[in-house]
Amino acid sequence: MEKQSNTGSLEAHAPLDVLILAAGLGTRMRSQKAKVLHELGGRPLIAHVCRTATALDPRRIYVVVGHQAEAVAEAVRAELGADGASFIEQTEQRGTGDAVMAAREALAEAGSTLLILSGDVPLVRAETLASLVHQHRTHRGRGAASTMLAVRLEDPTGYGRIIRDAEGRFERIVEQKDATPEERTVTEINAGIYCFDTETLFPALARVRPSNAQGEYYLTDVPALLRADGADVGVYLHTDAREVSGINTRVELAEFERLLRQRTLRRLMLDSGVTFIDPQRTYVSSDAQIGRDCVIYPDVLIEGQSVIGDGCVIRSGTRITDSRIGNGVTVKDHCVIVESEIADNCTLGPFAHLRMNSKLEEGAAVGNFVEMKKSRLGSRSKSMHLTYLGDATIGEETNIGAGTVTCNYDGKAKHPTVIEDHVRIGSDTMLVAPVHVGHGAVTAAGAVVTEDVPPETLVAGVPAKVKKHLKAEES
């Protein structure tokens, strides 16, 4: 991003490192789970921050962990990969200054510009952080020792205030519990996002003392120490307070979920040409993709990294999770589609359930109360009513009658069912796996199939036996 700045190339600047603070429990969440592991839009808070950090193309991302350290580290690895970040443990949570000091061994000699983020600020944009870094590096033509991101709030209660001198320059940050009544009237607050030069950060941080109401080491004391040393300290005043806010309570988590949903739906409507009948009653993951001219009805949930093609209709009550849906697909009311794949021009539902890598080939249809698990339904084949298809492979232009069950479990193991092309399975057929039904075969209503069915035959009875050999034109 720096190379595109109108100030010219910034290649001479120190490399950028990112330090994410994620050691706290978050007591106001009233949870046994570390705050950064709570999910927003189906992903942990820390995952959102990590993804934004990578967009800045830093040299290295460091994450300070403490409470539930391994679980937090696993969430980071899931987002960035096994080697995407380095982890630093804060053994005792004694404030933000102590959290950054835990990284001293890794960063004191790094010679970098260090961007410090909190792991609970999921909506901050990469463009905002890039602007902060740019201002830090170009402050007064030579760069600043420290630059903090600030916003103005009508009600700043609970936040650290930025105190300026008579000339409007940064003087210090004072926390709410340590502020005087006059200082509490200040509306410019510290958002908790900083840039520092590592060569001056850690010597100043070593001088911080816990002389505050909390008895903690405040990172917010460092800019004042740097200014007292004669260094330049900058303030990047941002206009969108919500974007750079952290999440501290379940109420705030719900509010951010609403904001993220609104942002996602607006993008899909404006950029992708999607129609939402009632956006207030629709949930779509920020990672999902939906194609042009799709119509999404109220009370639909599209979760995870689902991909929906063009011209689809998704009716009310449907949940789609981590699945791929082709073009021109109609999903009727109250379907559940999980980790499955639907090809073009298929029809599902109402009340269909696809899971565990089920697949519908082009033009296939499943209807009322049909469940598929680890199964494939071939092109232009149909299963329209009250059927369970588990561990089944079904060919093209085959019809599965109402009440059919692939009996795939024998009490010890699961077994496959294979049904070839142009087969007609009669209503209430039980297919006791492992079993193979040949091309063009027919099962009579109520058949219990325990043996392979030869091609071009009719089987009936309990157990099913061959009753007739069919001519090709009759099958």
Buried (B, 14 or more C-beta within 10 A) or exposed (E): BBEEBEEEEBEEBBEBBBBBBBBBBBEEBEEEBBBBBBBBBBBBBBBBBBBBBBEBEBEBBBBBBBBBBEBBBEBBBBBBEEEBBBBBEBEEBBBBBBBBBBBBEBBBEBEBBBBBBBBBBBBBEBEBBBBBBBBBBBBEEEBBBBBBBBBBBEEBEEBBBBBBEEEEEBBBBBBBEBBEEEBEEBBBBBBBBBBBBBBBBBEBBEEBEBEBEEEBBBBBBBBBBBBEEEBBBBBBEBEEBEBBBBBBEEEBBEBBBEBBBEEBBEEBBEEBEBBBBEBEEBBBBBBBBBBBBBBBBBBBBBBBEBBBBBBBBBBBBBBBBBBBBBBBBBBBBBBBBBBBBBBBBBBBBBBBBBBEBBBBBBBBBBBBBBBBBBBBBBBBBBBBBBBBBBBBBBBBBBBBBBBBBBBBEEEEEEBBBBBBBBBBBBBBBBBBBBBBBBBBBBBBEBBBBBEEBBBBBBBBBEEBBBEEEBEEEEB
